[in-house]
Amino acid sequence: MKELSVAEFGRRLAHLLVSLFILLCVTFVIGRILPTDPVGAIVGELADPAAYAAMRARLGLDLPIYQQFFLYLNGLAHGDFGTAVLTGNPVSSDLAQAFPATFELATLAVIISTFVGVPLGLVAALFRDSFIDKTARVLALVGHSIPVFWFGIVGLVIFYAGLNWVGGPGRIDVFYEGLVTPQTGLLLVDSLLQGETEIFWNALGHIILPAIILAYAAMAYITRMTRSFTLEQLSQDYVIAARAKGVSPLGTIWHHVLPNIAVQLITILAISYGGLLEGAVVTEIVFSWPGIGQYMTNALMIGDMNAVVAGTIIVGFIFMLLNFFADVAYAVFDPRMREAAR
């Protein structure tokens, strides 16, 4: 491993900033040209024309779109995403309340998908064309083919309504709400920090099913890519030499193959994590999960574009940031990428 040069790091950071600015521009323009009426959502459909015009001017919607964009940039520079029509609160405040729920769900999902997908991909590659390999490929195919909302509905019907093994929709049972003081915003963590084990198990019962369902699609991708990376390495001369020296299959995977595909796995896991943050929208709707996805969906239904645009920017920024760190890690740990960039 060698240090990444300052110039190379700066170039990658510049790419991140340019991509973020493009995302900001595209998202803002789309939010303004969509056939929605945020003014009508505030003042009502039967409002007096004068009141309608006054509110439109107050929101700055009577200005040319480039002036609206510069005003929006100025607000962003001060941490102001505008006011949400849906709640009447600052959008930044609403997002700060909704994001921890999405973060908690996506984080648990990526942990599950990693601890299942990576070993499954390694074993499938090691025992190529065996029953385990064929099973892994079928599971990956199903995970890519069937939509998340179908798994969510079926999972609720079977494991909640039928077997009563998990909690229902929502983040926690109603009579537990408000009993845990938010510290990190992560309900599982906060309940443990405050010694509320009963609330912890209740919250875990609610999150486990949506986390597993959300993780399944990511696990399918991780399994497929891990298998592909491993098969490529198993055909290399150094692996053949290690096996000829009597190294066991497990030892070959652990000591030789895994270190050589670690950088590629970092990239795949970063992409999967970002995808889970984006893909949580459908899962949150099915399970009434009070995260960013449900917040943005409710806002979109009434044309609250401040909330929709802000949520899109936040999720897009996190996705880009994860890819940026994966890209940097790739350049640091893989000398071939560093040489190609020169």
N, C-alpha and C positions, 0 to 999 in steps of 0.2 A: 504494500500500500504506500502510495506517495501522496504528498500534499497537492491539492488543487491550486493552480496559480491564481493570483488575484485577478488577472485579466480574464481568465476563463470563467471564474466565478461571477465577475461583473457582467460578462457577456450573457451568461445564463440568467442572471437576475434581470438584465435589461429585457430579455425575451419575455420573462414573467410579467414585467410591468407593462410592456406593449400589449401582451395578450389580455391582461386585465383591463387595460384602457379600451381595447376593442370590444371586449365583453360588455363593459359599461356602456359604450356608445350604442351597440346593437340592442342591448336590453332596454335602454332608455327610449330609443326610437320606436321599438316595437310596442313598448308600454304606452306611447303617446298616440300611435296610429291605430291601435286596436279600437273597434267600435264599442267602446264602453263609455259610460257617463258618470264619472266620479262626483260631479257637481250634483246631478240628480239624485245620487245615492245619499248625499248629505242633506240637501234642502227638500227632497221629496219631489215626486212627479207633478204635484199640483201647486208648486211654489210660484209666487209672483215673479214675472220676468225680471223685474228690477232686483229682487233678492237673488235670483239665479245669476244675473250678470255680475252682481256684487261678489258673490261667492266665487264665481269663475275668475274674476280679477284678483281676489284674495289668494287663490291657489296659483296664480300666475299663468293660467291656461289661456289667457287672452294674448299672451306674448308670442312672438315667433319661436319656433321650436329650438333654434340655436341659443336664444336668450334663456329659455327654460332650462336647457342643458347646462349652461354656464352657472345659472343660479343653483341647479342641483349639485354641480361639482363643488360650488362654494359651501353648500350645506354639508356635503360629504366630508369636506376638509375639517369641519367642526363637529363631525360625528352626528349630523342631523340627516336622517333619511326621510323626514317629513312626518306628518301625522296620519295615523291609520283611520280610515273611515269606519272600519269594522268595529274598533274598540274605542276610538277617540283618544288613544294614548299615542305617545311618540313611537314610531315604528321600531326604533332601536330598543326601546323598553320591551315591546312585545317580542322581538326576536331574542332578546336576552333571556326571556322566560321560556320561549319555545325551543330554543336550540339545545339546551341540556338534555331534553327528552329524546331528541333525534340523535344526539351524540352518544347517549347511553345505549340506545337501541343499535345503532350502527357499529359501535365499538364491540358490544357483546357478539354481534353477528360476525364481525370479521375475526374475532378470536375463535369462535366455533368453526368457521369456514377454514381457517388456517390450520387448526389442530386436527381437523378431519381431512381436508383436501390435500395438504402436503404429504402426510404419511400414505394416504390412499394412492396418490400419484406415484410415489416412490415404489410402493409395493407392486402396483400394476405394471410399472416398467420393468421391475426386477423379474417378475413372473409373467413375461409377455405372452399373450394369447392363452393364458390359463383362465380358469373360471373366475379368479379374482380380477384379472385384467378385463375380462368381458363384462363382469358386473360393474366395475368402475366406469367403463365406457357407457354402459346403459344408463347408469345414474347420472353421468355428466350430460348425456343426450336429453334425458327427461328434464333435468334442471334448466337446460337451455330452451326447451321446447314449450313447456307449460308455463303460462303467466302466473305471476306471484299472487294476483288477487284470487285466482282459482284455488291455489293451495291454502290461502288464508281463509276463504269461506269454508272449504272442506275441513280444514283443521279446526275451526270453531265448532262446526257441526259435530265432529267426531269427539274431539278431546275436551271441549267445554260443555256443549249441550248434551252430548251422549254419555261420555265417561266421567265428566267432571274432574279431570285430572289437572286442568290448568285454570287460571283466572280468566274472566271474560274480557270484553273490550274495556279500554281505559288503562291508565297507568297503575291504578290502585283501587281497592274497594272504596265506595263513597264514604263510609263511616270512619275511614282512616285518613281522609283528606284533611290537611291542615295540622296534623299532629306532629309532623316532622318539620323543623325549621330549616329552610333551604340554606345550605352553606356552600356546597359545590354545585348545586342544582341537579346532581345525580342522585336519584332517590335511593338506589341501593347503597351507595356510599354514605349518604347523609344518615340513613336509618341505622347503619352500623356504627357510625361515629357517635350517635346519640344513644346507643344501646337499645334501640327499638327493634329487637330481633323478630317480633311478631309481624311488624310492618315490613321488615326486610323480606321475610318469607312470602308475605302476601304480594309484595311488589315483584319478587322473583317469579311467582306463579303467573303474574300478568305478562311479564316481559319475555318469558322463555319461549312461548309459542311463536310470537311474531319475530323474535330473534332467530329462531331455527329456520323459519320459512324464508326470512330475508337472507339468511346465510346460505341457504341451499343453492340459489343461483350463483352466488360467488364461489361456493365450494365446487360447483361443477366446472367453472372456469379455471379455478386454481388447480384442481385435479388434472384436468386436460393439459394445462400448460406444464405442470410439474412432470407429468408422464412424458411429454414431448422433450423437455430439457434433459431428463434422465436418460431416455433412450439414446439421445444424441451423444451423451457422455459415455454410456456403456459400450459404445462402438469404438471409443478412442483407444490408442495404443497403451496409454498409461494404465487404463483399467484392465486391459487384457494382460499386461505385465503383472499387475497386482494379483490378479486371479491365478496366474501361472506360478506365483511365489507362494500360493496357499492361503491368501487372504480370503476370509469367508465372505459370502455375498453381503451380509449385513455390515461387515467391516469395510467392504469396498464402498458401499453406499455412504456410510457415516464418515469415513476418513478421507475418501477420495472424490466421490461424486458430489455430495452435498456442498462442500466448500466451493466447488467450481460452479455450481448453479445458484449460489446464495445471492449474488448480485441480481441475477435475472428474477429470482423469487421476490427480492425487495421491490423491484419495479412492478411485478404482478400484484403484490399485496397492496402497494400504494394505489394502483389503479382500481383494485377491487374495493378498497376502503372509500375512495372518492365516489365510486359507483354506488356503494351502499348508502352513502349520504344523499345522493340524488334519487336512488331507487326507493328510498324509504317513504316516498310520497304515497304510493299505492298502498303499501303496508299500513301506513298510519291511518289512511281513510278506512280500510277494512276493519282495523282494530280500534278505531276511535282514539288513536294515540296522539296526545296533545303536543306534537312537535312542529317543526317548520313546514313539513309537507302538508299537514292538515290546515295549518294557519294560512299558507299560501293558497290552498284550494278554496277555503272559505272566503278569502279576500278576493280571489278571482271571480267568484260567483256574483259579487256585488260591484265589481269594477273598481276595487280598491287597488289601483296600480302602484301606489307608493309602497304598499306592503309586498306586492308581487315582485316588483323590480328589485327592492331591497333584498328580499329572500333569495332571488335568483343570483344576485351579485355575491351574496355571502356564500352560498353553496358553490357557485362557480369559482370564487376565490380560493376556497378550501381545496377544491379539486385541483386547481392549478398549483397551489402551494405543495400539495402532496406529490404531484408529478415533478415539481421543481426539486424537492428534496430527493426523490428517487433518481432523478437525472444527475444530481450532484453526487449522490452515493455511487451511481454507476461509473461516473468519471473518476472518482477517487479510488475505487476498488478494482476497476478494470482498466489496465494500462492501454489496452487496444483502443478504447474510446478516447483516451487522452491523446494518443498518437494520431487518431483520425481527425481530431479537432484542430491539429496543428497545420 
